[in-house]
Amino acid sequence: MSTVILDRIPFEIDMALLSKNLHIKEGSDPAARVERLVESAKAVARPKAVYKVAYVESKDDDSVVVDGTKFTSRVLRVNLEDTYRVFPYVVTSGTEIEEWSQSITDIFDNYCADAIKEMIMRSARHHVFAEIDEKYGLAHAAVMNPGSLADWPIKEQKNLFALLGDTKESIGVQLTDSFLMLPIKTVSGMRFPKKGTYENCQLCPRKDCPGRKAPYDKDLYNEKYKMK
């Protein structure tokens, strides 16, 4: 199936949450500066995404083949046990907001701009997931991202991007030789139908992670994913 390109994704910036993340008191002078930055960002931001419906063609002990591309990960393999469809995606805050932020020289404003870009990207990702879930009837879904776990290393980004075609042409996202994405505020992964709950965080022992969505379960890998 051909890729779906979204180039004008609606987004929201929660000022209360942004102020909390930046440790800024509402009504203060710094808060007024942030509000001006937000209005400026809204005028130029154009988050984008590309995704597609892909199909699981075969499975091995620690790998799966999706649309002719092999992905090596025991965790991914187990998580896809009961499904034949996956939705590879790339979501970005956009080149426009990246160029805007690079023009900012003040240290405080630059710090705030980074948080604004992050919030725009997360809001856009939420919109994309909602579209996928509604359009394809995913009552329950989970996500995995190359590089989020040692089991699925970041070098697998190359295979993920191969499924989505020329992302630089479609949404302005480049994959570097070290498998990082530009613009920086870009996320990639696979969304797939899955009963129950799954978060990469459950298998990640990193302490004090600001993006943690679920507590680390030290026994989960051996109980569910380790090969017998």
C-alpha positions in Angstrom: 0.0 0.0 0.0 1.2 3.5 -0.8 2.3 5.8 2.0 0.0 8.4 3.6 1.5 11.9 3.9 0.1 14.4 6.3 1.7 17.9 5.8 -0.6 20.1 7.9 -1.2 18.3 11.1 -3.2 20.3 13.7 -1.5 20.7 17.0 -2.1 22.2 20.5 0.3 23.9 22.9 -0.8 23.6 26.5 0.5 26.7 28.2 -0.1 25.5 31.7 1.9 22.3 31.0 4.6 24.1 29.1 5.0 26.5 32.0 5.2 23.6 34.4 7.8 21.8 32.2 9.9 25.0 32.0 9.5 25.7 35.8 8.0 29.1 35.1 5.3 30.8 37.2 2.3 32.0 35.3 2.0 35.7 35.2 5.8 36.3 35.6 8.0 38.1 33.1 9.5 34.9 31.8 6.0 33.5 31.3 5.2 36.6 29.1 8.3 35.8 27.0 7.2 32.2 26.6 3.8 33.3 25.5 5.3 35.6 22.8 7.5 32.7 21.6 4.5 30.4 21.5 2.5 32.9 19.3 5.5 33.2 17.0 5.9 29.4 16.8 2.2 28.9 16.0 2.6 31.2 13.0 5.3 29.1 11.4 4.9 25.5 12.7 3.8 22.9 10.2 4.2 19.4 11.7 4.2 16.6 9.2 4.0 12.8 9.1 4.2 9.8 6.8 2.8 6.3 7.6 1.6 3.3 5.8 -0.2 0.0 6.3 2.4 -2.8 6.1 2.0 -6.5 6.4 3.9 -9.2 8.4 5.0 -11.8 5.9 7.0 -14.2 8.1 8.3 -14.6 11.6 11.4 -16.3 13.1 12.5 -16.7 16.7 13.9 -13.2 17.0 12.9 -11.4 13.7 10.0 -10.5 11.5 9.7 -9.7 7.8 7.5 -6.8 7.0 6.7 -5.9 3.4 9.9 -7.7 2.4 12.1 -6.0 5.0 13.6 -7.9 7.9 13.5 -6.5 11.4 15.6 -8.2 14.1 14.1 -7.9 17.6 12.9 -10.6 19.9 10.5 -8.2 21.7 9.0 -7.0 18.4 8.6 -10.6 17.2 6.7 -11.6 20.4 4.6 -8.4 20.3 3.5 -9.1 16.8 2.6 -12.7 17.5 -1.1 -12.2 17.0 -1.2 -9.6 14.3 -0.5 -9.4 10.6 -0.7 -5.6 10.1 1.7 -2.9 11.4 1.9 0.8 10.8 5.4 2.2 10.4 5.5 6.0 10.8 7.6 9.1 11.0 6.3 12.2 12.7 8.1 15.5 12.8 7.7 19.0 14.2 8.7 20.2 10.8 11.5 22.0 9.0 9.7 25.3 9.4 9.8 25.4 13.2 13.3 24.1 13.2 14.5 27.0 11.0 12.6 29.3 13.3 14.3 28.0 16.4 17.8 28.2 14.8 17.3 32.0 14.4 16.9 32.4 18.1 20.2 33.4 19.8 19.1 34.2 23.4 19.9 31.2 25.7 16.6 31.3 27.6 14.5 31.8 24.5 16.3 28.9 22.8 15.7 26.6 25.8 12.0 27.5 25.6 11.8 27.1 21.9 13.1 23.5 22.3 10.3 22.7 24.7 7.8 24.3 22.3 9.0 22.1 19.4 8.8 19.0 21.6 5.2 19.8 22.5 4.3 20.4 18.9 5.8 17.1 17.9 4.0 15.2 20.7 0.7 16.8 19.8 1.2 15.9 16.1 2.0 12.3 17.0 -1.1 12.1 19.1 -3.2 13.2 16.1 -1.5 10.7 13.8 -2.1 7.8 16.2 -5.7 8.8 16.6 -6.1 8.9 12.8 -4.5 5.4 12.4 -6.6 3.9 15.2 -9.9 5.3 13.9 -9.2 4.7 10.2 -8.1 1.1 10.6 -10.2 0.1 13.7 -7.4 -0.3 16.2 -9.3 -0.7 19.5 -6.1 -1.3 21.4 -2.6 -0.5 20.1 1.0 -0.3 21.1 4.2 1.3 19.8 7.8 0.2 19.4 10.7 2.5 18.3 14.1 1.5 17.0 16.8 2.5 19.5 14.5 2.6 22.5 15.6 -0.8 23.7 18.9 -2.7 23.2 16.8 -5.5 21.8 15.9 -3.3 18.8 18.9 -1.2 18.1 18.9 2.2 16.4 20.5 0.9 13.3 17.1 -0.7 12.5 16.0 2.9 11.7 17.4 2.3 8.2 15.0 -0.6 7.6 12.0 1.3 9.0 12.7 4.3 6.7 13.1 1.9 3.8 9.4 1.1 4.2 8.3 4.7 4.0 10.2 5.8 0.8 11.9 9.2 0.4 11.0 10.9 3.7 13.2 13.9 2.9 11.1 14.6 -0.2 7.7 13.8 1.5 8.1 15.5 4.9 11.6 16.9 5.1 13.1 14.3 7.4 16.6 13.0 6.9 18.2 9.9 8.4 21.9 10.6 9.2 24.7 8.0 8.8 24.5 7.5 12.6 20.7 6.8 12.2 19.6 10.0 13.9 16.7 12.0 12.5 16.7 15.6 11.3 14.9 17.8 12.3 15.7 16.7 15.8 12.1 16.8 17.1 11.2 13.8 15.0 10.0 10.4 16.1 9.7 7.1 14.3 8.4 3.6 15.0 5.8 1.0 14.4 2.2 1.1 15.7 0.4 -2.2 15.9 -2.8 -3.7 17.3 -2.2 -5.3 20.6 -4.5 -6.4 23.4 -3.5 -5.4 26.9 -0.8 -2.9 27.6 2.8 -2.5 26.4 5.3 0.3 26.8 9.0 0.2 26.0 9.6 1.7 29.4 8.6 -1.6 31.0 11.8 -3.2 29.6 14.1 -0.1 30.0 16.1 0.1 33.3 17.2 3.7 32.7 16.7 5.7 35.9 15.2 9.2 36.1 14.0 9.2 32.5 11.8 12.3 31.9 9.8 10.4 29.2 9.0 7.4 31.3 5.4 6.2 30.7 5.5 3.0 32.8 7.6 1.6 35.6 10.5 -0.8 34.8 9.6 -4.4 35.3 12.9 -6.3 35.9 11.2 -9.7 35.4 9.1 -9.0 32.3 11.7 -9.9 29.7 12.5 -13.3 31.2 8.8 -14.0 31.7 7.5 -13.0 28.3 10.3 -12.4 25.8 13.2 -14.6 26.6 13.6 -17.6 24.2 12.9 -20.9 25.9 
